[in-house]
């Protein structure tokens, strides 16, 4: 399959590094100006996405790895989920240092009995949705932190979650190898299960909400037609697929893998556009909301920004594996 393999070896940029351990989660702000990253060093960091500089101090409060981060629809808050079984919602402050006593928007959301593996806001921003290794999905009131609903149905830990663009459905992926879709108001399953051959690591609704993208330890990313339940596309990596994400136009998606690459694909044909080469496992990746850039985070704590259409490395540099 023809593709462009992009390593960025010709680019000499700053390291774009602040985390001391693995980057496990990454998200763009709605306006594309900021990036939030969550790490095994227990912190969330906010970055200027164009300058590559850290904005303010790290957000500290979780007692274990930060597995998930998400911006609110208006960009004013960040939700995070952790191995400490909690969700926290933080106030975003740019271009100034945030007083420690005001960093947290409210007390942590407590209710899960296992690692919180994924978080997202509903489109109106009034609720946070979370998934956990305790095999449940919870919906929370963003203002009060009260748990509004608990959804059960998976037979093993849940590792992936997304909210549909219209806010009516939740998709989840689990170690039971299944992907399921739920009604956000009733908690009833409305589509799936869609079966992978191994643990499901990531799920993402298409911008139209008509299809679902999933990534798995079976080394594949798959596209499912929600109305028919049929698998309409399958692409492959050499190792586990840890993260999948649609571009905003719905015509391209990315998959990030333990094979040290992010690959971008044509949704209609399955043709690979680019393979973005890293020196270590890619733990997280996301398109900017205008679709022009891709942010990636690796297990050695580095963050990089790539041009989405050309695959050029814009910020950060890929280190020679022999120097690690």
Residue pairs with C-beta under 8 A, 6 or more apart in sequence:
1 271
1 272
2 271
2 272
3 263
3 272
3 273
3 274
3 275
4 273
4 274
4 275
4 310
4 311
5 274
5 275
5 277
6 274
6 275
6 276
6 277
6 306
6 310
6 311
6 312
6 313
7 277
7 313
7 318
8 277
8 304
8 306
8 312
8 313
8 316
8 317
8 318
9 318
11 312
11 313
11 314
11 317
12 317
13 52
13 313
13 314
13 315
13 316
13 317
14 52
14 315
14 316
14 317
15 302
15 316
15 317
16 47
16 52
16 302
16 303
16 304
16 305
16 315
16 316
17 301
17 302
17 303
17 316
18 45
18 47
18 54
18 58
18 301
19 37
19 39
19 40
19 41
19 43
19 45
19 301
19 303
20 39
20 41
20 301
21 39
21 40
21 41
21 301
22 39
22 40
22 65
22 283
22 297
22 298
22 299
22 300
22 301
23 37
23 38
23 39
23 283
23 284
23 297
23 298
23 299
23 301
23 302
23 303
24 38
24 39
24 40
24 65
24 66
24 67
24 68
24 283
24 284
24 297
25 36
25 37
25 38
25 66
25 67
25 68
25 69
25 80
25 283
25 284
25 297
26 35
26 36
26 37
26 38
26 69
26 284
26 285
26 286
26 295
26 296
26 297
26 303
27 35
27 36
27 37
27 69
27 70
27 71
27 78
27 286
28 34
28 35
28 49
28 71
28 286
28 287
28 288
28 289
28 293
28 295
29 35
29 36
29 49
29 71
29 75
29 92
30 71
30 73
30 74
30 75
30 289
31 75
31 289
32 49
32 288
32 289
32 290
32 293
33 48
33 49
33 50
33 94
34 46
34 47
34 48
34 49
34 55
34 71
34 75
34 92
34 94
35 46
35 47
35 49
35 295
35 303
36 44
36 45
36 46
36 47
36 69
36 70
36 71
36 78
37 44
37 45
37 47
37 69
37 284
37 297
37 303
38 44
38 66
38 67
38 68
38 69
38 80
39 45
39 65
39 66
39 301
40 65
40 66
41 301
42 60
42 62
42 63
42 64
42 65
42 66
42 82
43 58
43 59
43 60
43 62
43 66
44 58
44 59
44 62
44 66
44 69
44 78
44 80
44 90
45 54
45 58
45 59
46 54
46 55
46 56
46 59
46 78
46 92
46 94
47 53
47 54
47 55
47 303
48 54
48 55
49 288
49 293
49 295
49 305
50 315
52 305
52 315
52 316
55 93
55 94
55 95
56 93
56 94
56 96
56 97
56 98
57 97
57 98
57 100
59 78
59 80
59 90
59 103
60 103
61 88
61 103
61 104
61 108
62 80
62 82
62 83
62 84
62 86
62 88
63 82
63 84
64 82
64 83
64 84
65 82
65 83
66 80
66 81
66 82
67 81
67 82
67 83
67 115
67 116
67 117
67 118
68 79
68 80
68 81
68 116
68 117
68 118
68 119
68 130
69 78
69 79
69 80
69 81
69 119
70 78
70 79
70 80
70 119
70 120
70 121
71 77
71 78
71 92
71 121
72 78
72 79
72 121
72 125
72 142
73 121
73 123
73 124
73 125
74 125
75 92
76 91
76 92
77 89
77 90
77 91
77 92
77 105
77 121
77 125
77 142
78 89
78 90
78 92
79 87
79 88
79 89
79 90
79 119
79 120
79 121
79 128
80 87
80 88
80 89
80 90
80 119
81 87
81 115
81 116
81 117
81 118
81 119
81 130
81 132
82 88
82 115
82 116
83 115
83 116
85 110
85 112
85 113
85 114
85 115
85 116
85 132
85 134
86 108
86 109
86 110
86 112
86 116
87 108
87 109
87 112
87 116
87 119
87 128
87 130
87 140
88 104
88 105
88 108
88 109
89 104
89 105
89 106
89 109
89 128
89 142
89 145
90 103
90 104
90 105
91 98
91 102
91 103
91 104
91 105
106 143
106 144
106 145
107 145
108 145
109 128
109 130
109 140
109 145
109 147
111 138
111 140
111 147
111 150
112 130
112 132
112 134
112 136
112 138
113 132
113 134
114 132
114 133
114 134
114 135
114 157
115 132
115 133
115 157
116 130
116 131
116 132
117 131
117 132
117 133
117 157
117 158
117 159
117 160
117 161
118 130
118 131
118 158
118 159
118 160
118 161
118 162
119 128
119 129
119 130
119 131
119 161
120 128
120 129
120 161
120 162
120 163
121 127
121 128
121 129
121 142
121 163
122 128
122 129
122 163
122 167
122 184
123 163
123 165
123 166
123 167
124 167
125 142
126 141
126 142
126 143
127 139
127 140
127 141
127 142
127 148
128 139
128 140
128 142
129 137
129 138
129 139
129 140
129 161
129 163
129 170
129 184
130 137
130 138
130 140
130 161
131 137
131 158
131 159
131 160
131 161
131 172
132 138
132 157
132 158
133 157
133 158
133 159
134 157
135 152
135 154
135 155
135 156
135 157
135 158
135 174
136 150
136 151
136 152
136 158
137 150
137 151
137 152
137 158
137 161
137 170
137 172
137 182
138 147
138 149
138 150
138 151
139 147
139 148
139 149
139 150
139 151
139 184
140 146
140 147
140 148
141 148
149 187
150 187
151 170
151 182
151 187
153 180
153 182
153 189
154 172
154 174
154 176
154 178
154 180
155 174
155 176
155 178
156 174
156 175
156 176
157 174
157 175
158 172
158 173
158 174
158 175
159 173
159 174
159 175
159 199
159 200
159 201
159 202
160 171
160 172
160 173
160 174
160 200
160 201
160 202
160 203
160 214
160 215
161 170
161 171
161 172
161 173
161 203
162 170
162 171
162 203
162 204
162 205
162 212
163 169
163 170
163 171
163 184
163 205
164 170
164 171
164 205
164 209
165 205
165 207
165 208
165 209
166 209
167 184
168 183
168 184
168 185
169 181
169 182
169 183
169 184
169 190
169 191
169 205
169 209
170 181
170 182
170 184
171 179
171 180
171 181
171 182
171 203
171 204
171 205
171 212
172 179
172 180
172 181
172 182
172 203
173 179
173 196
173 200
173 201
173 202
173 203
173 214
173 216
174 180
174 199
174 200
175 199
175 200
177 195
177 196
177 197
177 198
177 199
177 200
177 216
177 218
178 192
178 193
178 194
178 195
178 196
178 200
179 192
179 193
179 194
179 195
179 196
179 200
179 203
179 212
179 214
179 224
180 189
180 191
180 192
180 193
180 194
181 189
181 190
181 191
181 192
181 212
181 226
182 188
182 189
182 190
183 189
183 190
191 226
191 229
192 224
192 229
194 212
194 214
194 222
194 224
194 229
194 231
196 214
196 216
196 217
196 218
196 220
196 222
197 216
197 218
197 220
198 216
198 217
198 218
198 240
199 216
199 217
200 214
200 215
200 216
200 217
201 215
201 216
201 217
201 240
201 241
201 242
201 243
202 214
202 215
202 241
202 242
202 243
202 244
202 245
203 212
203 213
203 214
203 215
203 244
204 212
204 213
204 214
204 244
204 245
204 246
204 253
205 211
205 212
205 213
205 246
206 212
206 213
206 223
206 246
206 250
206 267
207 246
207 248
207 249
207 250
208 250
209 226
210 225
210 226
210 227
211 223
211 224
211 225
211 226
211 232
212 223
212 224
212 226
213 221
213 222
213 223
213 224
213 244
213 245
213 246
213 253
214 221
214 222
214 224
214 244
215 221
215 222
215 241
215 242
215 243
215 244
215 255
215 256
216 222
216 240
216 241
217 240
217 241
219 236
219 237
219 238
219 239
219 240
219 241
219 257
220 234
220 235
220 236
220 237
220 241
221 234
221 235
221 237
221 241
221 244
221 253
221 255
221 265
222 231
222 233
222 234
222 235
223 231
223 232
223 233
223 234
223 253
223 267
224 230
224 231
224 232
225 232
233 267
233 270
234 270
235 255
235 263
235 265
235 270
235 272
237 255
237 257
237 258
237 259
237 261
237 263
238 257
238 259
239 257
239 258
239 259
239 281
240 257
240 258
241 255
241 256
241 257
242 256
242 257
242 258
242 281
242 282
242 283
242 284
243 254
243 255
243 256
243 282
243 283
243 284
243 285
243 286
244 253
244 254
244 255
244 256
245 253
245 254
245 285
245 286
245 287
246 252
246 253
246 267
246 287
247 253
247 254
247 287
247 291
247 308
248 287
248 289
248 290
248 291
249 291
250 267
251 266
251 267
251 268
252 264
252 265
252 266
252 267
252 273
252 291
252 308
253 264
253 265
253 267
254 262
254 263
254 264
254 265
254 285
254 287
254 294
255 262
255 263
255 265
256 262
256 282
256 283
256 284
256 285
256 296
257 263
257 281
257 282
258 281
258 282
260 277
260 278
260 279
260 280
260 281
260 282
261 275
261 276
261 277
261 278
261 282
262 275
262 276
262 278
262 282
262 285
262 294
262 296
262 306
263 272
263 274
263 275
263 276
264 272
264 273
264 274
264 276
264 294
264 308
264 311
265 271
265 272
265 273
266 272
266 273
273 311
274 310
274 311
275 311
276 294
276 296
276 306
276 311
276 313
277 318
278 296
278 298
278 304
278 318
279 298
279 300
279 318
279 319
279 320
279 321
279 324
280 298
280 299
280 300
280 321
280 324
281 298
281 299
282 296
282 297
282 298
283 297
283 298
283 299
284 296
284 297
285 294
285 295
285 296
285 297
286 294
286 295
287 293
287 294
287 308
288 294
288 295
288 308
291 308
292 307
292 308
292 309
293 305
293 306
293 307
293 308
293 314
294 305
294 306
294 307
294 308
295 303
295 304
295 305
295 306
296 303
296 304
296 305
296 306
297 303
298 304
300 324
302 316
302 319
303 316
304 313
304 315
304 316
304 317
304 318
305 313
305 314
305 315
305 316
306 312
306 313
306 314
307 313
307 314
